[in-house]
Amino acid sequence: MAKIRSADRRPSSAEFHHDSLPEAQPVSGGLFSLSYDDVQRPYLKYFRFSPERVRSDEVEIPLAEPTMMHDFAITEKYLV
């Protein structure tokens, strides 16, 4: 039985799934975060936690190709 070296296997999507640093929305008290995937669509999604700590469904942000981001800003109406 041959041993598989890490360079011989394709990484799974889960190994390329990342979450950004969460941001608090001061007006609503919610906590927002971005989730991005370097391998497969959807490449970028966002979700939030309510002040009661209930997690929302993820919402896709359509992108033509993958991107990596570390941080974002949130206003009363926009996620930037």
C-alpha angles and dihedrals in degrees: 000000000000120000112235113227117215090245089059097060131069112240116244121244090250089064090059099044114112138176125213125229107284120247127209119227103216098202098051097027089230125140117225130197139176124226120199136183124204096199114040141021136300087055096181133029135162133209138172142212117223120228085262089059096250112148118225126219115272116262118209119233103203115235130172093218138009121281136184122222133174103192145008139187129236129206132180090276109014143054107211 
